[in-house]
Amino acid sequence: MLNFLPWKFLVKCAARRYGVLDPAGILARLRGFAQPSEVAEPLELLRAGIVFHARGLVNSKAIQHNLDWVWPYWVERQFNPNGRSFIPRACSFSPINLSHRNRTAVGLPGVAVYPIVDPRGLVTPLHDGWSLDFWIIKDDNRRLLPSKLEDEAVRQELLLEPTLEVRTDFNSDGMELSGSTKMLREGSSGVLVHTDVAALGNSDGWVAVAVRPYNPEGVQFIHKIEQLKAPEQLRVNDESTVSFDRSPDSVRMAHYADGDVYLDIRGSGSQQKIDCSVGMATAVALFRLKAGERNEVKVRVSLERDIKDGKKPIRADESWSSALEGVAALRIPDERMQFLYDAAVRTVLLLSAEDFVPGPYTYRRFWFRDACLMLHPLIAMGQLERAERILESFPARQTGGGYFLSQEGEWDSNGQVLWIAARFTKMTGRPISNDLDRSLKKAVDWLSKKRLNHRMSDGTRGLLPAGFSAEHLGPNDFYYWDDFWAWGGLEAVSEMWRSQGRKKDAEEAAALAAEFKKSIEESISQIPSNRAKGCIPAAPGRRMDAGAIGSMVADYPLQLYPPGEARIGRTAEFLIQQCFAKGGFFQEMIHSGINAYLTLDLAQTLLRAGDERFEKLFRRVGELATPTGQWPEAIHPQTLGGCMGDGQHGWAAAEWVMMIRNCFVREEADRLIIGSGILSDWREGGMPISFGPTLTAWGLVSVRLEVGVLELQARWRDEEPQLEIAVPGFKKVLANGSSSRFELTPL
């Protein structure tokens, strides 16, 4: 009955009655910028956006008229009219972190719980929870408040051994403060966040451990804080316990009407409990600091809420040393690039403890796109048990019709799953399960049925429907990104089935791949030359713009065209000349920032084509990493802080691993190319450099180079590959896989 009501008419009348814009008319106008499609925007992304901006609305009410509070680093910067991070709020209804979305997760490789630390040492133990901050308050009224300090007073680093630990040091006005945060196992199943705080000052004062109702995204409510019977413990929101190694000398608390506890931090007395209906309760535990004496406070936070809400750890007893056993190792004299590789490996492992998620906080949910692209380095560096477990979880996410669904309206996932499943078998020699194989068959059928097989005049016949695709390419359109993935995935799975003697399945997949190829080529050929400029735009009806980065997937990683193919080369050149900022690819749409992993993808295309400019892009991405070795999804071109997505992006870490790997060992369809990306300064000083063992389509291989002698250690599975030794600065050597030692001749 309700379906027959004239909803659009009623909404329009109501809008006129109250003098507001007609939402139905606005939506119709918005759709005019996109191609007609089944799904205007994935529901999951709409839901995430609503949550995101709901937080922004809370921020607008809580922050701008309470600027006498101590706020997190991004707020202190973004609300400061004298700083380059300042963003006017004016008519912006939702103040959110658009300038410093940087954070680093600490954790264990078998536990899908990710406490995070921001650039000023603010610790957020629980997912999307409240935080702990650490201050020095002097009797002479001087203060060391980390979020308000300038960069020169702060040093932050990520320690990798024996576990992930973020250390942040502050030095200002005769005061020194440091905090080291890590997650450690306690007992048989529990885990705790450990923060060790140390303070030193030239006059008497207090070390303050502050409970804060916010995190690196903004306000996060605290309704209740109480000191337990054990005086060295505070219970927050009845969900987590903050413990100290000794009783505080004083505990101060405040609710919203009182303002920030910081405003009356040295008030008389010690409080036991605070309740705040607004959700802005604050508290601080104070420890006496004597002049010239170092004071250390050990803080522990329980994580029972996140452990209870999540699934059981995959490997409750797994340590970092055991998780890293057998992982492809890099040895180069460049300490920065060495550290970035080691940190990236750990990020990929950390984010694959359960479902493969692209980030520890904002993006702590599943996308096939990120999972498949992060699986590739996981396989290459030898983490087969992890990779197999994640792959085998894919059938449960497939619809009855064969669609690998993470977000509705994104049509790239089926091709991606076909491709990575086939890559797994090709690189490992292991078969996939019957369940996964059946799901691949269904995925092929889905691709066959999903294509636009009716004749269309706009060059879309045979392509996948218009969709939201990879979200950063622009409004809904017939994206070549989706179709290239379908073509590449079908070719890969066809080869897999052919190698297994499954002629019929292989032929069906190959025939469909050929149809996709034909449709793509016909579509590209119909684009007017004044629009395509000899390149491959993002979609048939698009002019050349930053969205064309999606079409580059045809070269890397899919290798659908030979190295240096003309249209791919011109597309890369357009992107480099027209879509770069501060030395990196600037994605104008959605991201509005420098994108590390897309810059690395372009570097991979240049490396494959033998273009020396790959090195400049490669090095620039290394320079853009945070001091803790992480990349936000998008980087603000002025502040160089994160401006979109997670501050520790798994896809970016994955691409750094693949970039390093391909510098040493790169695959083409008919051969292995060794050393083509080895940088000249890595070889300076005569020290040996090495990488491996890494899995390839032919087997396991390690590369070692020392003073013009290159050595391979290989374990080929079947036939030996053809080798091309192509170290820059030396003559190329062609050989077969039976050779293991090569004396290189300088050019």
N, C-alpha and C positions, 0 to 999 in steps of 0.2 A: 504494500500500500504506500509506504513512504517513498518508494522509488518513483512513484507517479507524480509526486509533488513538484511544482516548478521552482526548484531550489535557486537557480540562477536569477530568476525574476524576483524572488523574495529577498535574496541577498542584495540585489541592486536597489530595490525599494528601500530596504533598511539603511543601506549606505547613503542614499539621497536624504532620507529622513534625518539622519544624524550628521550630515555634512562631511562624510568621509569618502575616500576613493572606493570605487567598486572593486573588491578584490578579484572577482571573476574577470573583469575587464583588464585589470593589471596583469593577471596570469596569462590571459590571451595575448597581450602585448609582448610579454616576456617570451612566450613560445615562438613569437615571430623571429627571434634571433637565433633559433635552433631549428634543426630539421625535425619533422614530425617523427615521433618515436613511441614505442610501447611504454617506456618509463621516462618521465620527465627528469627525475633525479632519484638515485637509489635511496630507498627508505632509510637504510642504515646511516647514510651520510646526512640525510635530513634530521634524523634523530640526534646524531652526534652534534650537528650544527645548533640544534635547539638547546641542547645541554650546554654547549660551549657559550652561546650568547646569553643563556639564562644566568650563567656564572658572571658574564659581563654586566648584566643588569644589576646583580647583587654588588659587583664591584663599584658601579656608578653610585649606588646608595651608600656604600660603606666607606669608600676611600676619600673621595675628593673634598668632603667637608670634615675629614678627620686626619688631615695631613700632619698633625702634631704627633701621630703615632709613629712607631718604627715599622716600616713596611718592607716587603721583600725587595731584593735588588732591582727587579724590572720596574716596580712601581716607583722606587726612588729615582730611577733614571727617566722613565717615560713621563713622569709628572713634574720633572724639574725643568722650568722654562729656560734655564741657562745651559742645558746640555743638548748634544746633538741627537739624543734619543727622544727628545720631547715630541709628543703628539698632542695637538690641540684636541680638546674633547667636544667643545661646542655642541653641534647637533648629533654627535656620535652617541647613540643611546647605549652602547655596550663597550666600555673600556676593557680591552683585553690585552694580553701580552703580545705585542707585535714587534718588539725590538730586541729582546734578550731571552728567547725561548731555549736557553741552554741548561742542561742538567745532565748528570752522569749517574747511572745506576750502579749500585753495588749488589752483590748477590753470589749465589752458588750455582754451578752448572746444572744441578738436578732439581732445583726448586724454582717454581714459577712465581716468585715473589720478588719485587724490584723496588727496594727503597732507593730514593734519589737524593742527590745533593746538588744545590744550585751553585752558580759561580762565586757566591760569597759564603759558602759553607752551610747554608740553611738546609737542614735535614728534614725530609718528608718520609717518615718510616712506612706509612700505610698508603696504599694506592688511593690517589685523590683525597688524601687526608690532611690533617693539620700538620704543623711543623715545629721543630725545635731550632732556636737560634741561640747564639752564645755571644756575650758581651763582657766588656770590662767597664765598671762604674767606679770612678775615683771619688774619694772624699772631698777633693778640691774641685769637684764638679766636672772634671774632664771625662769624656766618654769615648770608648772604642766600640762603634756600632758598625759591623762589617758591611751591611747593605748600603751604608752612606759613604764608604771609603772610595777614593779614586783608585784607578787601576794600579798605579805605581806602589800603592801600599799593600797590595795583595799578590800572593803567589799560590796557585793551585796546581796540583799534579795528581795523576792516577798511578798508584803503585800496583804492580801486577803480581808480585810474589810476596808471600805464599798464597795470598788471596786478593781479590779486588779491594782496594782501599783508596778513598779520596782524601787527600790531605790538603788543608787550606791554611795558609799562614798569613797573619796580619801584623803590620808594624807601623805604628802611628803615634806621634807625640809622646815618645818615651814609654809606650805600652806595646807589649808583644802578646799575641794570642794565636793559638793554633788549635785546629780540630781535625782529628783523623777518624773517618767513618768507614765501617765495614760491616758485613753481615756474617755471623758465625753460628755454627750449630751448637746447641746446648742440649745435652742429654741425648736420648735415643731418637727423638723426632722433632724437637722444637728448634726454632731459630730466633735469634735476637739481633737487633741492630746495636752495634757498639760504636759509641763516639767517645774518644779520649780527648779531653780538653786540657790545655796547658796555658797558663797565663803568667806574665811577669810584668812588673811595673816599678817605676822609680818613686812611687809614693803609695800610701795605703789606699785600699779600696775593696772592691768586691768582684768576684767572678760570678756572672749571672747565666743561669741556664733557663731560657724563657720558652714557655709553651705558647705558640702563636696560632691564631684562627685563620690561617691562610697557607698557601703553598705557591709554587711558581706559576700557577694559572690565576690565582686571586684568592678571594675569600673562601674559606672552608670552615663551616660552623663548629664551634665548641660550645656546648650547652652546660657542661658540668666538669669541674676539676675538683678532686678532693685528695687530701693527704691521708694515706692509709694508716692503720695502727702502727705499721713499721714506718717510722718517721722519715726514712730514706726513700719513700716511694710516693709517687703521685699517680692517681688513676684518672684517665682522660676519657670522657664520654662513655664510661663503662665498657670500653672496647680495647684498651691497651694500658699497660703500666710502664711508667717511666721510673727507673730505679737509679739510685746513686750509690757510689761505693762508701758513702758515709752520710750522716744526717746533715742537711743544710743548716747554716747558722740562722737563716731566716727564710720564710716562704711568704711572698706577697701575692695577692690575687685581686682581680677587679672584674666587674661586669661592665657591659657597654655604657651604662649611664655614668659610670665613674671615669670612662675613657680608658686608654691603654694603661696597664699596670706600670709601664715605663714612666708615666707622668708623676707617679708617687712612689717610685721604687724604693726610696729610703724612708718610707713612712714607718711609724712605730708599730711594734707588735708583729706577730706571725699568725697567718690565717690557715685554717684547716680545710675550708670548703667554699666553693663559689658556684652559684647557679645563675645562668643568664638566658632569659627567654628569647633574646634576640639572636643568640648563638655567637656572641663575640667575647666570650670569657677569655681572660688572659691570666697567666701566672708566671712567677719567676722564683727559682730557688737560688739563694744567695750564699756564696762561700767566701769567707774572709780572705783577703789578699794583702799580705804584708809587703812593705817596700823592699825591693831587692830579693824577695824570696819567690821561688817558682812554686806555683800552686797547680796541682793536677787534680782533675775531677773525672771520674769514669762514669759514663752515662749509658744505661742499657734500656732498650725499648722492646717490649714484647709485640709479637706480630700475629697473635691468635686470630684476629678478625680476618686477615688475608689468608691465613692458612686454612681456616674453617670455610671461607667462602670459595676457595679454589679447589682444584682436584688434588689428589695425593701427588707428592713429588715422584717423578719418574725413577730417579735414583737417589734415595734418601741419604745414602752414604757416599755419594760421589764428590770427590774433592777436585780442585782445579788441576792438581798434578796428574790425577788419574784420567780426567777428561781430556787433557792435552796430550796424553800418551799417543805417539804415532802420528800426530798432526804435522802436516807439512811445515817445516821450519825454514825461516829466512835468516841468512847471515850476511849482512852488508855493513860497511863502516859508517854509513849515514845513520846516526843515532836517532834522528827524528823519524825518518821513514821506517827504520827498524821498529821503533816504538809504536808507530801508527799501525803497522802490520800486526804486531802482537796484540795490541788493544782491539783491533778489528776482529781478529780471530775470536777473542774472548766475548766480544759483543754478539757475534753470530751464535756462539755456543750458549751464552746467557739467555738469549731470546728464543732458543729452541728447546727450553726445558720441558715445555708442555706443547701447546699449539705453537706454531711458528708465528710470532708476532713481530711487526716492524718497529716497535718501540716499547719502552718500559712504562710509559704513562699515557700520553695522548693517544697513541696508536696501539694500545694494548688490546688488540682484537685481530681477528683473522681476515686476511685477504689472500686469495689464490695468487694474485699478481706478485705480491711481495714474497710469499712463501716459496713460490717456484723459483724466483730469481735469487733468493737467499739459499735455496737448496743446492744450487749449482756449485758455489764455493764450498759448501758443507761436504758435498761428495768429493770435490777436487782435492780437499785437504785431508780426506781419509776418514771422515766421521760417518761411517756407513750405517752403523746401528741406529744412530739418531736420524739419519736421512731416511732410512727404510721405515722406521716407526712413523715418521711424519707422512711419507708417501702413502703408507697403508691406511692412514686415517682419512684420505681423500674420498673414498667411495661413500662414506657416511654423510658427506656434504653434497652429494649429487642428487638432483631431483629424479623423480621417476622417468622423466622424459630425456634424461641424459645430460642435463646442464649442471656443470660444476658451479654451484651458487655460493658466492660469499656476499655479493651485492647485486641485486636485480638491476638489469639494464647495462651491465658491463660484460661485453661479449668476448673479451680476450681470454677468459679463464680456461675454456676447453682446449684451445690450442696450446696454452702454457702447460697444462697438466700432461697432455700428450707428449710434448717436447721433453719435459723434465723426466717423465717416467722412462721414455726411450733413452735419454742421456744416462740415466741411472744404470740401465742394463748394459749399455754400450761401454760405460766407463768401469763398471765393476765386474761384468760377466755374470752377474747374478740375475736369476729370473724374478719377476714380480709375482705377487700372489694371484691366485685365480680370481679373487674378488676384485682386485685392482684391474686385472686384465679385462674382466667383463665390463667394468665401468668405463674402460677406454673404448671398448666397442660401442657402448651406448653413447659415449661422447662423440665418436665419429658420426654416428647416425644423427645426433642432434645437429651437428654442423651441416650435414647434408640437407636437413629439413629447414634449417634456420635461414639459409641463403635467400636472397631476393631473386627468385627465378623468373619473375615476370619482367617483361621488357619495360625499361625506363629510359627516358631521353637524357637523364642527367649523369650518365656514366656509373650508375650504381648496380646494374644488373649483375647478379652473381656474387655481390658482396654481402656481408652481414648487415643487418638493419642498423639504422641510426641508433646510437646509444650514448651513454655518458662516458664510456670507455675509461681511460686512465685519469679521469677527473681534471687533470691539469692541462689538457689539450684544448679546452674550450667548451662551448655549448654543445648539446647533443648533435652528433653528426655521423656520417658514414666513414668512420676513421679507418685509414689503411692499417693503423696499428693493430686493430682487431683481426683484419684479414691476413696480414703478414704472419701473425701468430698462428692462425688457422692453417695457412699454407705450410709453415715450418713445422708445426706439430704433426700434421698429417704425413709429411715426408719422413719425419723421424720415426713415427710409430710404424709406418709402412716398412721401413728398413728393419726395424726390430722384429716385426712379424715375419718378414722374408728370411731373416737369419735363423728363425725358429722353424722354418719349413712350412709356414702357414700361408700358402700361396694365395688362397682366395681372400683372406683378410687383408694381406699386403696389397693385393691388386686393387681392392675396393678403396683402401686409404690412399694409394698412389693416384688412382683415377680422380678422386675428389681433390687431392692436392693439385693435380694438373688443372682441374677446373678453376680452382681458386686462383692459381697463377695466371691462367688465361684471362679471367675476369679482372684481376688487378691490372694486368698489363693493358688490356683494352680500355679500362677506366682511365689510367694515367695518360694514355695516348690521346684521349678525347679532351683533355684539359687544354684550353687555349694557351698558346705559347706565351702570350703577354701576362698570363696569370701564373703559370708554372715556372717560367724562366729556366726551363731545362732541368728543374728540380722535381722533387716529389713532395707536394704539399701534404698537410695533415689529412685532407679529405678531398673528394672530387670537386666540390664547389668552393673550396677555400683558396684564398690568395696565400702566397708564401708568408708565413709568420712563425712565431716561436713554437706553435703547435706541430710544425714539421719535424720536431725532434722525435715525435712518435714514429715517423716513417723510417728513422734510422735503425730501428730494430731489425729491418731486413738485412742489414750488414752485421751488426753486433747485437745480440749473440747468435742470431739465426743463420748467418752466412748463406743467405738465399742467392746472393750474387757474388761473383768473383771479387777478390780484393781490388780496390780502385775503380769499381764500376762508375761510369761517367755520371749518371744521375745522382748516385749516392755521394760522389765527390762534390758535385755542385751544391747539393743540399747541405752537406757539411760546411762548405765554404760560405753559403748564405748565412747559416746559423752563427758561424764564427765572426763574420763581418757585421751582421745586423743584430745579433741577439746576445751579445756578451757585455758584461759589466765587471769591472775590477778583475779581469782576467779569467772569469768563469762564465758558463752559460747562465744567462738570466732568463728565467721562465716568467714571462710577462703575465701569463694567465694563472689565476688562483694563487700560485706560489708567491708571485711578485718578489722573488728573491733569487740569489745565486744558488743553483742546485748542484751539489757535489756529485751525486751519482750520475746525473745526465751529462755533466762535464766529463766524467770518466768514460762514459759510453762513447762520447765523441773522440776522446783520446784513444780508445780501443779501435775505432774506425781508422784514425790516422796511423796508428801502429800497424794495423793490418795492411794498409795501403803503402807502407814504407815512408810515410811522411814524418820527418823529424820533429814537426811541431807537436807531436803527441807529448813530448817531454815537458814542454812549457805548460800544457794543461794538467799533466800529471803532477808536476811540482806545485802548481798553483792550488790544486785541491789539498795537497799536503799542508800548504801554508794556511789554508782556511780552517783547518781542524782546530778545535778548542785545545786549551792546555792539557785537558784530560784525554785527548786523542779521539774526539767524537765530532760528528757533523750533524747539525740540525737538518731537517728536510729542506728548508730554504733559509738562506743567509741574507740578512739585511745588508744592502750594499754600502751603507754608511757606518753603522755600528759594528758590522760583522758578527752580530749576535743572531740567534735564530729568530725568524719572523713568521714561520709557519711550521705546523706539525710538531713532531717530537724533537726534543733537543739532542737525542741520541738515536739516530735513524739507522735501523738495521740494514736497509737496502744500500745505504751509502757505505757502511762497513763492509758489506758483501762485495760491492764493486771494487773497493780498495784491495780486498783479498785477491779478486780475479785480476786486477790490474797488475799487481806484483807477480802473480803466478804466470800471466801471459807474457810478461817481460822476459821470463826465463824459459817457459815452455808454452808454446802456442800451437793450437791444432788447426789444420786445414783438412779438407775432406780426404786428400790423398797423401798427407805427410805431416810430420811434426817439425815445427820451426823452433830452433833452440837459440835463446839468447838475444833475440832481435830487439828487445827493449832494455837490455842492460845499459845503465847510464855510465858515462865515461868516468865520473868521479867516484863511482863505486869501485873502480879498478885501480884507482890511484894508490900509491904506496905499496903495491905488490901483495897486499893481504888477500888471502883466498875469500871468495864470495860463493854462496851456495843457496840452493832452494830445493826442498823436497823432503820426503817423497810425495809426489802428486800423481793422482790418477788421471789417465788419458784414455782415449778410445782404444789404444793398443796395449795399455797396461800401466804399470807403476814405473815412474822415472824420477831420478834426482840429478841435479846439475851442479857441477862445481867448476869454478874458473879461477886459475891462479897463474899470473905472469904468462899469458898467452897460451896456456894449456887448458883445454876444456875436457872434463871427464864426465861421463854419464854412468850412472848405476841404474840399470833397468831390469825389470822383470816383465817381459812381454807375455801376453796370454796366448795368442795364436801366431799369426804371421808377424814378422818384424816390420815396422813402418819404414818408409823412406824418411831420411833426416835431411834437414837443411840447417846447417850451422851458420847463423847470420848475426854474429856479434858485431855491433857497430865499431868501425875502425879497423876491422879485419876482413880479409877476403872471404867470401862465402865458400862453404864446403858442402858438397852433396855426398851423401853416403847412405848405407842401409843400417838397419837397427842392430846389426851384429857388431858394428864398431862401437868402441867405448871411450877411446882417447883420441883427441884431435889437437895437433900442434897448429896454432893459428898463425897466419901470415899477415903482418900489418899492411894496410893499404899504402 
